Amino acid sequence: MSPEAETRKKSVTLVLGGAQSGKSYYAQQLASHFERVTLIATGRRTDAEMRRKIARHRRERPAAWRTIEAPLDLEKAVHSASRESDVVLIDCLTVYLDNVMTARRKSKSKSDSKECVNTVCDAIRTAEASVIVVSNEVGSGVVPPYRSGRAYRDFLGQMNQKVAQIADRVILMVAGVPMTVKESGARQQKRDENRIGAAKDELMPFANGSGKRNSRSRETFK
């Protein structure tokens, strides 16, 4: 089965990566295999830089795609969009959670972060269309010096973990290169079989006491 055909099956894909890692571009390439695409944009036009970024993203994606702006209440946007789409692309959770935390500070709300995580994940899991989610991987950087920064990092980390649990595929973007972290179905089974076979080839010379790798194992692990 081709990647395009597999993508068309109802599924959840999480695309993670650092800043400028190519995650949004890759997610758009995945979405382009579907006919009816709705992009849920979570960014706000808060300043000139953000307005330029939003305008650039609009130019880069196909004009036929429907766009919904949802800086808050993401779960409602997902439910609504999935009824009339083949795929819903959420770009991105990173900005969305910042919007949520900012709104909470302004309203002095003490609502539970877990409730927000569960509400969004339930909407993604029960969506009538496939869902592609873009988010930043922030756990590998330095520890934020401020309490609010650490709270945000933990909040986003919890959200990423929860989405990854319900996702059929998790892709980590590194310097524009997609790395598969999780993949369900036949393709994952085949990938695991190939890894096991390669590992056996690598270990076989040591098992018979020769201490030398054969030419096949050298070719496999070049």
LOTOR-55521 format. One record per residue: residue number from 1; residue in one letter; x, y, z of N, C-alpha, C, CB in turn. Coordinates in nm, 3 decimals. Glycine has a CB too. Example, Ala and Ser with C-alpha at 12.3 -4.5 7.8 and 13.67 -1.06 7.14 Angstrom:
LOTOR-55521
1  A  1.319  -0.569  0.780  1.230  -0.450  0.780  1.320  -0.330  0.780  1.131  -0.447  0.905 $
2  S  1.285  -0.225  0.708  1.367  -0.106  0.714  1.290  0.003  0.787  1.408  -0.060  0.572 $
end
This chain:
LOTOR-55521
1  M  0.084  -0.120  0.000  0.000  0.000  0.000  0.088  0.125  0.000  -0.095  0.001  0.122 $
2  S  0.055  0.219  -0.084  0.134  0.341  -0.095  0.115  0.429  0.026  0.099  0.417  -0.221 $
3  P  0.212  0.520  0.057  0.194  0.614  0.168  0.069  0.699  0.151  0.316  0.704  0.180 $
4  E  0.038  0.733  0.024  -0.081  0.817  0.000  -0.207  0.743  0.038  -0.088  0.861  -0.146 $
5  A  -0.216  0.615  -0.001  -0.335  0.537  0.029  -0.351  0.514  0.178  -0.331  0.403  -0.043 $
6  E  -0.238  0.490  0.246  -0.246  0.467  0.390  -0.288  0.594  0.462  -0.113  0.416  0.445 $
7  T  -0.239  0.709  0.413  -0.273  0.836  0.476  -0.423  0.863  0.467  -0.194  0.950  0.413 $
8  R  -0.487  0.814  0.359  -0.628  0.843  0.339  -0.718  0.768  0.437  -0.668  0.809  0.197 $
9  K  -0.668  0.663  0.501  -0.745  0.597  0.604  -0.754  0.689  0.725  -0.681  0.459  0.642 $
10  K  -0.867  0.688  0.794  -0.886  0.775  0.910  -0.778  0.744  1.014  -1.028  0.757  0.971 $
11  S  -0.702  0.845  1.048  -0.588  0.824  1.138  -0.553  0.955  1.209  -0.466  0.771  1.060 $
12  V  -0.466  0.941  1.308  -0.413  1.057  1.380  -0.262  1.055  1.366  -0.456  1.057  1.531 $
13  T  -0.205  1.166  1.319  -0.060  1.178  1.302  -0.010  1.298  1.380  -0.022  1.190  1.153 $
14  L  0.091  1.278  1.463  0.155  1.386  1.538  0.291  1.414  1.477  0.168  1.350  1.689 $
15  V  0.313  1.540  1.439  0.441  1.582  1.381  0.509  1.676  1.480  0.422  1.650  1.241 $
16  L  0.618  1.630  1.539  0.693  1.707  1.638  0.823  1.760  1.578  0.722  1.622  1.762 $
17  G  0.878  1.864  1.641  1.007  1.915  1.597  1.040  2.046  1.666  1.010  1.933  1.447 $
18  G  1.162  2.087  1.655  1.204  2.215  1.709  1.169  2.328  1.614  1.353  2.213  1.738 $
19  A  1.213  2.448  1.649  1.189  2.564  1.563  1.261  2.547  1.430  1.234  2.694  1.633 $
20  Q  1.191  2.579  1.320  1.248  2.572  1.186  1.300  2.431  1.153  1.360  2.673  1.171 $
21  S  1.232  2.330  1.203  1.273  2.192  1.175  1.205  2.134  1.053  1.245  2.103  1.294 $
22  G  1.107  2.208  0.997  1.035  2.161  0.879  0.906  2.088  0.912  1.122  2.071  0.801 $
23  K  0.860  2.098  1.038  0.742  2.022  1.079  0.614  2.069  1.010  0.725  2.031  1.229 $
24  S  0.595  2.199  0.995  0.473  2.249  0.930  0.472  2.212  0.782  0.463  2.403  0.947 $
25  Y  0.585  2.225  0.716  0.594  2.190  0.574  0.564  2.042  0.554  0.733  2.224  0.517 $
26  Y  0.622  1.958  0.639  0.600  1.813  0.627  0.453  1.780  0.652  0.689  1.735  0.725 $
27  A  0.392  1.842  0.753  0.251  1.817  0.782  0.163  1.858  0.665  0.209  1.892  0.909 $
28  Q  0.199  1.968  0.598  0.123  2.011  0.481  0.137  1.912  0.366  0.169  2.151  0.436 $
29  Q  0.254  1.852  0.351  0.273  1.751  0.247  0.186  1.629  0.274  0.421  1.710  0.239 $
30  L  0.173  1.590  0.400  0.085  1.479  0.435  -0.060  1.515  0.403  0.100  1.443  0.584 $
31  A  -0.101  1.635  0.440  -0.239  1.678  0.419  -0.274  1.689  0.271  -0.264  1.810  0.487 $
32  S  -0.175  1.717  0.188  -0.200  1.738  0.044  -0.248  1.612  -0.026  -0.075  1.788  -0.023 $
33  H  -0.235  1.496  0.038  -0.283  1.372  -0.022  -0.435  1.356  -0.007  -0.212  1.254  0.042 $
34  F  -0.497  1.444  0.068  -0.642  1.439  0.088  -0.710  1.542  -0.002  -0.678  1.464  0.236 $
35  E  -0.837  1.517  -0.030  -0.911  1.607  -0.117  -0.964  1.729  -0.042  -1.026  1.534  -0.183 $
36  R  -1.035  1.704  0.068  -1.094  1.813  0.145  -1.010  1.837  0.271  -1.243  1.781  0.183 $
37  V  -0.939  1.948  0.271  -0.846  1.979  0.381  -0.894  2.103  0.455  -0.701  1.999  0.326 $
38  T  -0.899  2.093  0.587  -0.925  2.210  0.671  -0.807  2.231  0.763  -1.056  2.192  0.752 $
39  L  -0.749  2.348  0.758  -0.638  2.384  0.846  -0.691  2.466  0.962  -0.528  2.461  0.770 $
40  I  -0.664  2.423  1.083  -0.700  2.500  1.202  -0.575  2.575  1.249  -0.756  2.408  1.316 $
41  A  -0.577  2.706  1.231  -0.463  2.790  1.268  -0.487  2.846  1.408  -0.442  2.905  1.164 $
42  T  -0.391  2.826  1.496  -0.407  2.870  1.635  -0.338  3.003  1.665  -0.352  2.764  1.728 $
43  G  -0.263  3.056  1.567  -0.189  3.180  1.590  -0.279  3.303  1.594  -0.086  3.198  1.483 $
44  R  -0.232  3.403  1.665  -0.300  3.532  1.673  -0.214  3.640  1.610  -0.334  3.568  1.819 $
45  R  -0.279  3.740  1.551  -0.205  3.852  1.492  -0.170  3.953  1.601  -0.287  3.920  1.379 $
46  T  -0.079  3.913  1.689  -0.047  3.996  1.805  0.050  4.108  1.774  0.009  3.910  1.914 $
47  D  0.133  4.091  1.672  0.230  4.194  1.637  0.266  4.182  1.489  0.358  4.184  1.726 $
48  A  0.351  4.270  1.441  0.387  4.272  1.299  0.455  4.143  1.256  0.477  4.391  1.269 $
49  E  0.542  4.091  1.341  0.613  3.967  1.307  0.515  3.851  1.291  0.717  3.933  1.415 $
50  M  0.419  3.841  1.382  0.322  3.733  1.375  0.232  3.750  1.253  0.239  3.727  1.502 $
51  R  0.197  3.873  1.221  0.113  3.897  1.102  0.186  3.855  0.974  0.073  4.046  1.095 $
52  R  0.316  3.883  0.967  0.394  3.843  0.850  0.403  3.691  0.841  0.536  3.904  0.856 $
53  K  0.420  3.627  0.955  0.430  3.481  0.957  0.300  3.416  0.912  0.467  3.432  1.099 $
54  I  0.187  3.468  0.960  0.057  3.414  0.922  0.033  3.435  0.773  -0.055  3.480  1.003 $
55  A  0.069  3.554  0.721  0.052  3.582  0.578  0.138  3.489  0.494  0.088  3.728  0.548 $
56  R  0.260  3.462  0.539  0.349  3.371  0.464  0.293  3.230  0.461  0.492  3.370  0.526 $
57  H  0.241  3.184  0.574  0.182  3.050  0.579  0.062  3.039  0.487  0.142  3.016  0.723 $
58  R  -0.016  3.146  0.479  -0.132  3.144  0.389  -0.088  3.131  0.243  -0.217  3.271  0.408 $
59  R  0.019  3.200  0.206  0.069  3.194  0.068  0.124  3.057  0.035  0.177  3.300  0.046 $
60  E  0.179  2.988  0.133  0.246  2.861  0.108  0.150  2.745  0.092  0.340  2.833  0.220 $
61  R  0.030  2.755  0.147  -0.063  2.643  0.138  -0.164  2.663  0.024  -0.137  2.625  0.272 $
62  P  -0.220  2.554  -0.029  -0.313  2.563  -0.142  -0.433  2.652  -0.111  -0.361  2.424  -0.182 $
63  A  -0.476  2.727  -0.210  -0.589  2.818  -0.193  -0.719  2.744  -0.169  -0.603  2.908  -0.313 $
64  A  -0.727  2.618  -0.214  -0.850  2.540  -0.198  -0.872  2.493  -0.054  -0.848  2.420  -0.290 $
65  W  -0.769  2.499  0.028  -0.784  2.455  0.166  -0.870  2.555  0.245  -0.647  2.439  0.232 $
66  R  -0.955  2.501  0.329  -1.034  2.586  0.418  -0.953  2.614  0.543  -1.170  2.518  0.453 $
67  T  -0.959  2.737  0.592  -0.885  2.776  0.712  -0.982  2.821  0.820  -0.783  2.888  0.680 $
68  I  -0.963  2.767  0.941  -1.038  2.810  1.059  -0.939  2.864  1.161  -1.122  2.692  1.119 $
69  E  -0.960  2.983  1.208  -0.874  3.040  1.311  -0.933  3.007  1.447  -0.858  3.193  1.292 $
70  A  -0.855  2.938  1.529  -0.903  2.894  1.660  -0.794  2.912  1.764  -0.948  2.747  1.656 $
71  P  -0.769  3.036  1.807  -0.670  3.059  1.911  -0.711  2.998  2.045  -0.645  3.207  1.929 $
72  L  -0.842  2.978  2.064  -0.897  2.913  2.183  -1.007  2.817  2.138  -0.953  3.019  2.286 $
73  D  -1.056  2.734  2.232  -1.164  2.639  2.203  -1.130  2.550  2.085  -1.294  2.714  2.176 $
74  L  -1.012  2.493  2.089  -0.966  2.408  1.979  -1.056  2.287  1.960  -0.822  2.362  2.004 $
75  E  -1.105  2.231  2.070  -1.187  2.111  2.060  -1.314  2.136  1.977  -1.225  2.060  2.199 $
76  K  -1.373  2.255  1.991  -1.493  2.288  1.914  -1.460  2.300  1.765  -1.556  2.419  1.965 $
77  A  -1.346  2.358  1.736  -1.305  2.373  1.596  -1.279  2.238  1.531  -1.179  2.461  1.587 $
78  V  -1.219  2.145  1.606  -1.192  2.011  1.553  -1.322  1.938  1.522  -1.107  1.930  1.652 $
79  H  -1.416  1.942  1.616  -1.545  1.876  1.594  -1.615  1.932  1.472  -1.635  1.892  1.718 $
80  S  -1.616  2.064  1.460  -1.685  2.129  1.349  -1.617  2.099  1.215  -1.691  2.279  1.371 $
81  A  -1.486  2.112  1.211  -1.412  2.095  1.085  -1.416  1.951  1.035  -1.268  2.139  1.103 $
82  S  -1.412  1.855  1.126  -1.402  1.715  1.084  -1.528  1.665  1.016  -1.371  1.627  1.203 $
83  R  -1.640  1.733  1.036  -1.765  1.691  0.973  -1.764  1.717  0.822  -1.883  1.762  1.037 $
84  E  -1.684  1.814  0.778  -1.685  1.853  0.637  -1.549  1.839  0.571  -1.733  1.996  0.624 $
85  S  -1.462  1.755  0.628  -1.326  1.742  0.578  -1.284  1.597  0.571  -1.228  1.821  0.665 $
86  D  -1.185  1.570  0.488  -1.119  1.439  0.488  -1.003  1.438  0.587  -1.070  1.404  0.347 $
87  V  -0.943  1.554  0.607  -0.835  1.566  0.704  -0.840  1.704  0.767  -0.697  1.541  0.638 $
88  V  -0.807  1.709  0.896  -0.796  1.835  0.970  -0.651  1.850  1.013  -0.894  1.838  1.094 $
89  L  -0.590  1.961  0.973  -0.451  1.989  1.009  -0.448  2.098  1.116  -0.370  2.033  0.883 $
90  I  -0.396  2.065  1.233  -0.387  2.160  1.344  -0.244  2.214  1.351  -0.427  2.093  1.479 $
91  D  -0.230  2.345  1.332  -0.097  2.406  1.334  -0.104  2.537  1.414  -0.044  2.433  1.188 $
92  C  -0.063  2.535  1.542  -0.004  2.421  1.608  -0.046  2.420  1.757  0.149  2.425  1.594 $
93  L  -0.016  2.309  1.826  -0.048  2.299  1.969  0.038  2.393  2.052  -0.030  2.156  2.017 $
94  T  0.158  2.419  2.007  0.252  2.505  2.082  0.192  2.643  2.108  0.385  2.518  2.007 $
95  V  0.143  2.704  2.001  0.083  2.837  2.013  -0.050  2.830  2.086  0.064  2.901  1.874 $
96  Y  -0.126  2.723  2.060  -0.257  2.710  2.125  -0.244  2.709  2.278  -0.326  2.582  2.078 $
97  L  -0.151  2.631  2.330  -0.137  2.623  2.475  -0.087  2.755  2.535  -0.041  2.509  2.513 $
98  D  -0.007  2.828  2.459  0.034  2.962  2.505  -0.088  3.053  2.513  0.140  3.023  2.410 $
99  N  -0.177  3.044  2.415  -0.300  3.123  2.419  -0.385  3.086  2.540  -0.381  3.102  2.290 $
100  V  -0.394  2.957  2.569  -0.474  2.910  2.683  -0.418  2.964  2.813  -0.479  2.756  2.686 $
101  M  -0.286  2.956  2.830  -0.224  3.003  2.954  -0.238  3.154  2.968  -0.076  2.963  2.959 $
102  T  -0.226  3.227  2.857  -0.243  3.372  2.862  -0.385  3.409  2.901  -0.208  3.435  2.726 $
103  A  -0.483  3.339  2.844  -0.623  3.365  2.878  -0.651  3.334  3.025  -0.716  3.282  2.789 $
104  R  -0.589  3.232  3.077  -0.608  3.196  3.217  -0.552  3.302  3.310  -0.544  3.061  3.247 $
105  R  -0.434  3.353  3.274  -0.374  3.457  3.359  -0.460  3.583  3.361  -0.231  3.492  3.309 $
106  K  -0.515  3.619  3.247  -0.597  3.739  3.239  -0.728  3.724  3.318  -0.627  3.772  3.093 $
107  S  -0.783  3.604  3.313  -0.911  3.580  3.383  -0.891  3.529  3.525  -0.995  3.481  3.305 $
108  K  -0.761  3.505  3.561  -0.727  3.449  3.692  -0.795  3.315  3.715  -0.765  3.547  3.803 $
109  S  -0.808  3.240  3.609  -0.872  3.109  3.616  -0.774  3.008  3.677  -0.918  3.062  3.476 $
110  K  -0.828  2.913  3.751  -0.748  2.807  3.812  -0.789  2.670  3.757  -0.761  2.810  3.965 $
111  S  -0.837  2.669  3.634  -0.880  2.544  3.574  -0.763  2.448  3.558  -0.947  2.570  3.439 $
112  D  -0.791  2.320  3.563  -0.689  2.216  3.561  -0.632  2.198  3.420  -0.746  2.085  3.611 $
113  S  -0.499  2.189  3.410  -0.434  2.168  3.281  -0.473  2.032  3.222  -0.282  2.177  3.295 $
114  K  -0.488  1.932  3.309  -0.524  1.799  3.261  -0.659  1.799  3.192  -0.524  1.700  3.377 $
115  E  -0.749  1.883  3.241  -0.881  1.891  3.179  -0.870  1.943  3.036  -0.974  1.981  3.262 $
116  C  -0.785  2.044  3.016  -0.763  2.098  2.882  -0.702  1.993  2.791  -0.673  2.222  2.888 $
117  V  -0.602  1.921  2.840  -0.535  1.817  2.762  -0.636  1.709  2.722  -0.419  1.755  2.842 $
118  N  -0.714  1.663  2.818  -0.810  1.556  2.790  -0.918  1.601  2.692  -0.873  1.508  2.919 $
119  T  -0.964  1.725  2.705  -1.070  1.776  2.618  -1.022  1.782  2.473  -1.115  1.915  2.664 $
120  V  -0.902  1.834  2.451  -0.847  1.842  2.316  -0.822  1.703  2.258  -0.717  1.924  2.315 $
121  C  -0.766  1.615  2.339  -0.734  1.480  2.290  -0.861  1.401  2.259  -0.650  1.405  2.394 $
122  D  -0.965  1.420  2.338  -1.093  1.353  2.310  -1.150  1.399  2.176  -1.195  1.379  2.423 $
123  A  -1.136  1.529  2.149  -1.185  1.584  2.022  -1.107  1.526  1.905  -1.175  1.738  2.021 $
124  I  -0.975  1.513  1.920  -0.892  1.457  1.814  -0.926  1.309  1.792  -0.743  1.473  1.847 $
125  R  -0.940  1.237  1.901  -0.965  1.092  1.892  -1.100  1.061  1.830  -0.957  1.029  2.031 $
126  T  -1.201  1.143  1.858  -1.336  1.115  1.809  -1.370  1.192  1.681  -1.437  1.150  1.916 $
127  A  -1.274  1.260  1.623  -1.299  1.337  1.500  -1.346  1.244  1.388  -1.173  1.413  1.457 $
128  E  -1.431  1.297  1.303  -1.486  1.218  1.192  -1.389  1.210  1.074  -1.619  1.276  1.147 $
129  A  -1.284  1.288  1.076  -1.184  1.289  0.970  -1.047  1.252  1.028  -1.178  1.427  0.900 $
130  S  -0.952  1.229  0.941  -0.815  1.212  0.987  -0.766  1.345  1.045  -0.721  1.164  0.872 $
131  V  -0.672  1.338  1.136  -0.620  1.458  1.202  -0.467  1.454  1.199  -0.672  1.468  1.348 $
132  I  -0.408  1.565  1.158  -0.262  1.583  1.162  -0.235  1.698  1.258  -0.202  1.612  1.018 $
133  V  -0.153  1.671  1.358  -0.125  1.770  1.463  0.021  1.810  1.460  -0.162  1.714  1.603 $
134  V  0.047  1.939  1.459  0.184  1.991  1.463  0.212  2.047  1.602  0.206  2.101  1.355 $
135  S  0.328  2.012  1.657  0.364  2.064  1.790  0.516  2.070  1.803  0.302  1.976  1.902 $
136  N  0.562  2.151  1.894  0.706  2.163  1.920  0.750  2.062  2.025  0.742  2.305  1.965 $
137  E  0.868  2.007  2.006  0.932  1.923  2.107  1.021  2.014  2.191  1.014  1.806  2.041 $
138  V  0.977  2.045  2.312  1.048  2.144  2.395  1.123  2.080  2.512  0.950  2.246  2.447 $
139  G  1.112  1.950  2.528  1.172  1.887  2.645  1.322  1.867  2.637  1.109  1.757  2.668 $
140  S  1.381  1.889  2.520  1.524  1.864  2.504  1.610  1.989  2.524  1.551  1.806  2.368 $
141  G  1.547  2.102  2.547  1.622  2.226  2.562  1.662  2.253  2.706  1.541  2.342  2.509 $
142  V  1.709  2.374  2.730  1.750  2.413  2.865  1.626  2.432  2.952  1.834  2.543  2.862 $
143  V  1.645  2.421  3.083  1.535  2.443  3.177  1.503  2.593  3.181  1.571  2.389  3.320 $
144  P  1.377  2.631  3.154  1.341  2.773  3.157  1.372  2.835  3.293  1.192  2.791  3.123 $
145  P  1.426  2.957  3.297  1.464  3.018  3.425  1.345  3.069  3.506  1.559  3.132  3.400 $
146  Y  1.230  3.084  3.439  1.114  3.139  3.509  1.010  3.031  3.534  1.052  3.255  3.429 $
147  R  0.933  3.051  3.642  0.832  2.953  3.680  0.727  2.936  3.570  0.764  2.995  3.810 $
148  S  0.684  3.047  3.508  0.583  3.040  3.403  0.634  2.962  3.283  0.542  3.181  3.360 $
149  G  0.764  2.978  3.252  0.824  2.904  3.141  0.828  2.755  3.169  0.964  2.955  3.114 $
150  R  0.860  2.718  3.292  0.863  2.576  3.329  0.723  2.518  3.327  0.926  2.557  3.467 $
151  A  0.624  2.596  3.371  0.485  2.550  3.369  0.439  2.526  3.226  0.393  2.651  3.439 $
152  Y  0.478  2.617  3.136  0.440  2.603  2.995  0.507  2.481  2.934  0.479  2.728  2.916 $
153  R  0.636  2.462  2.961  0.707  2.345  2.908  0.641  2.215  2.954  0.855  2.348  2.952 $
154  D  0.605  2.209  3.082  0.542  2.088  3.136  0.403  2.066  3.075  0.533  2.097  3.288 $
155  F  0.329  2.176  3.058  0.195  2.170  3.001  0.201  2.114  2.858  0.129  2.311  3.000 $
156  L  0.293  2.167  2.778  0.306  2.122  2.640  0.358  1.978  2.635  0.400  2.214  2.562 $
157  G  0.449  1.944  2.726  0.500  1.807  2.731  0.390  1.707  2.761  0.609  1.795  2.834 $
158  Q  0.301  1.743  2.854  0.188  1.656  2.887  0.095  1.640  2.768  0.111  1.712  3.007 $
159  M  0.070  1.751  2.697  -0.017  1.746  2.580  0.044  1.659  2.470  -0.044  1.888  2.527 $
160  N  0.173  1.677  2.444  0.239  1.597  2.341  0.233  1.448  2.373  0.385  1.641  2.326 $
161  Q  0.255  1.414  2.499  0.251  1.273  2.539  0.113  1.214  2.517  0.291  1.258  2.685 $
162  K  0.011  1.289  2.555  -0.126  1.240  2.544  -0.165  1.222  2.398  -0.224  1.335  2.614 $
163  V  -0.129  1.319  2.314  -0.160  1.307  2.172  -0.083  1.189  2.111  -0.126  1.439  2.097 $
164  A  0.042  1.172  2.151  0.122  1.062  2.099  0.060  0.926  2.134  0.264  1.070  2.154 $
165  Q  -0.001  0.918  2.251  -0.064  0.792  2.294  -0.179  0.753  2.202  -0.114  0.803  2.437 $
166  I  -0.256  0.852  2.156  -0.372  0.821  2.072  -0.338  0.824  1.923  -0.485  0.918  2.101 $
167  A  -0.217  0.867  1.890  -0.178  0.881  1.750  -0.142  0.746  1.688  -0.059  0.977  1.737 $
168  D  -0.173  0.732  1.560  -0.130  0.614  1.485  0.015  0.628  1.440  -0.221  0.592  1.364 $
169  R  0.055  0.752  1.417  0.193  0.779  1.377  0.246  0.901  1.451  0.203  0.801  1.225 $
170  V  0.373  0.893  1.490  0.442  1.008  1.549  0.570  1.028  1.469  0.472  0.985  1.703 $
171  I  0.586  1.148  1.416  0.704  1.182  1.335  0.782  1.292  1.406  0.663  1.227  1.192 $
172  L  0.912  1.273  1.421  1.000  1.375  1.476  1.083  1.434  1.364  1.091  1.317  1.589 $
173  M  1.072  1.564  1.343  1.147  1.632  1.238  1.281  1.682  1.294  1.065  1.751  1.179 $
174  V  1.388  1.645  1.226  1.522  1.688  1.264  1.589  1.746  1.139  1.607  1.570  1.324 $
175  A  1.614  1.877  1.139  1.678  1.943  1.025  1.609  1.912  0.893  1.824  1.902  1.016 $
176  G  1.474  1.911  0.897  1.397  1.886  0.776  1.380  1.740  0.739  1.460  1.956  0.665 $
177  V  1.436  1.651  0.819  1.429  1.507  0.790  1.328  1.441  0.885  1.569  1.441  0.805 $
178  P  1.226  1.372  0.831  1.128  1.305  0.918  1.182  1.174  0.973  0.998  1.280  0.841 $
179  M  1.170  1.157  1.104  1.212  1.034  1.170  1.088  0.972  1.235  1.324  1.061  1.277 $
180  T  1.059  0.847  1.202  0.941  0.780  1.255  0.968  0.733  1.397  0.901  0.661  1.166 $
181  V  0.888  0.785  1.491  0.899  0.747  1.632  0.798  0.637  1.666  0.877  0.869  1.724 $
182  K  0.681  0.646  1.604  0.574  0.548  1.628  0.496  0.530  1.500  0.480  0.593  1.745 $
183  E  0.462  0.405  1.470  0.382  0.378  1.352  0.301  0.251  1.375  0.472  0.364  1.226 $
184  S  0.171  0.260  1.355  0.083  0.146  1.377  0.058  0.073  1.246  -0.049  0.192  1.438 $
185  G  0.014  -0.052  1.258  -0.029  -0.127  1.141  0.080  -0.210  1.077  -0.083  -0.033  1.040 $
186  A  0.054  -0.251  0.953  0.141  -0.345  0.883  0.279  -0.287  0.856  0.077  -0.387  0.753 $
187  R  0.286  -0.157  0.829  0.415  -0.097  0.798  0.508  -0.103  0.919  0.397  0.048  0.753 $
188  Q  0.453  -0.086  1.039  0.535  -0.095  1.159  0.582  -0.238  1.181  0.457  -0.045  1.281 $
189  Q  0.494  -0.335  1.158  0.531  -0.475  1.174  0.645  -0.512  1.080  0.410  -0.565  1.149 $
190  K  0.636  -0.466  0.954  0.742  -0.494  0.858  0.872  -0.426  0.899  0.701  -0.447  0.718 $
191  R  0.862  -0.303  0.949  0.981  -0.231  0.994  1.049  -0.305  1.109  0.944  -0.087  1.037 $
192  D  0.967  -0.355  1.204  1.021  -0.429  1.319  1.089  -0.558  1.275  0.910  -0.459  1.421 $
193  E  1.027  -0.628  1.178  1.086  -0.752  1.128  1.221  -0.726  1.063  0.992  -0.819  1.027 $
194  N  1.232  -0.617  0.987  1.358  -0.584  0.923  1.466  -0.551  1.026  1.340  -0.466  0.828 $
195  R  1.427  -0.479  1.133  1.524  -0.445  1.238  1.572  -0.570  1.311  1.462  -0.347  1.338 $
196  I  1.479  -0.662  1.339  1.518  -0.786  1.408  1.612  -0.868  1.321  1.393  -0.869  1.444 $
197  G  1.580  -0.878  1.191  1.666  -0.952  1.099  1.805  -0.892  1.090  1.604  -0.957  0.962 $
198  A  1.812  -0.760  1.085  1.941  -0.693  1.077  2.022  -0.713  1.204  1.923  -0.543  1.050 $
199  A  1.953  -0.710  1.319  2.021  -0.730  1.447  2.078  -0.871  1.457  1.925  -0.703  1.564 $
200  K  2.003  -0.970  1.408  2.052  -1.108  1.410  2.175  -1.123  1.323  1.942  -1.205  1.363 $
201  D  2.174  -1.061  1.206  2.290  -1.067  1.117  2.413  -1.005  1.183  2.260  -0.996  0.986 $
202  E  2.389  -0.896  1.257  2.500  -0.826  1.321  2.561  -0.909  1.433  2.454  -0.692  1.375 $
203  L  2.478  -0.982  1.507  2.526  -1.055  1.624  2.575  -1.196  1.591  2.415  -1.064  1.726 $
204  M  2.539  -1.250  1.476  2.571  -1.388  1.443  2.721  -1.421  1.450  2.521  -1.419  1.306 $
205  P  2.811  -1.339  1.397  2.954  -1.373  1.404  3.004  -1.385  1.546  3.036  -1.269  1.331 $
206  F  2.952  -1.304  1.637  2.997  -1.309  1.775  2.941  -1.431  1.846  2.955  -1.182  1.849 $
207  A  2.823  -1.478  1.802  2.762  -1.595  1.864  2.842  -1.722  1.833  2.618  -1.612  1.816 $
208  N  2.906  -1.731  1.713  2.982  -1.851  1.679  3.129  -1.838  1.717  2.969  -1.881  1.531 $
209  G  3.165  -1.728  1.782  3.300  -1.714  1.835  3.402  -1.661  1.738  3.346  -1.843  1.885 $
210  S  3.362  -1.628  1.616  3.460  -1.581  1.517  3.508  -1.440  1.546  3.400  -1.585  1.379 $
211  G  3.420  -1.358  1.608  3.457  -1.221  1.639  3.464  -1.132  1.518  3.586  -1.219  1.708 $
212  K  3.419  -1.183  1.400  3.423  -1.104  1.277  3.283  -1.090  1.221  3.516  -1.168  1.174 $
213  R  3.254  -0.971  1.169  3.126  -0.948  1.104  3.135  -0.990  0.959  3.083  -0.800  1.115 $
214  N  3.029  -1.054  0.909  3.030  -1.091  0.768  2.999  -0.971  0.681  2.930  -1.204  0.741 $
215  S  3.016  -0.988  0.550  3.000  -0.876  0.459  2.857  -0.825  0.458  3.041  -0.915  0.319 $
216  R  2.758  -0.915  0.478  2.618  -0.873  0.476  2.587  -0.777  0.589  2.527  -0.994  0.483 $
217  S  2.640  -0.807  0.710  2.613  -0.718  0.823  2.682  -0.585  0.806  2.657  -0.781  0.954 $
218  R  2.800  -0.582  0.740  2.866  -0.455  0.715  2.784  -0.370  0.620  3.007  -0.477  0.658 $
219  E  2.725  -0.433  0.519  2.644  -0.359  0.424  2.519  -0.301  0.491  2.606  -0.449  0.307 $
220  T  2.462  -0.380  0.582  2.339  -0.337  0.649  2.361  -0.215  0.736  2.283  -0.451  0.734 $
221  F  2.476  -0.208  0.800  2.499  -0.103  0.899  2.598  0.002  0.854  2.546  -0.163  1.026 $
222  K  2.614  0.021  0.722  2.703  0.126  0.674  2.654  0.261  0.719  2.714  0.123  0.521 $
end
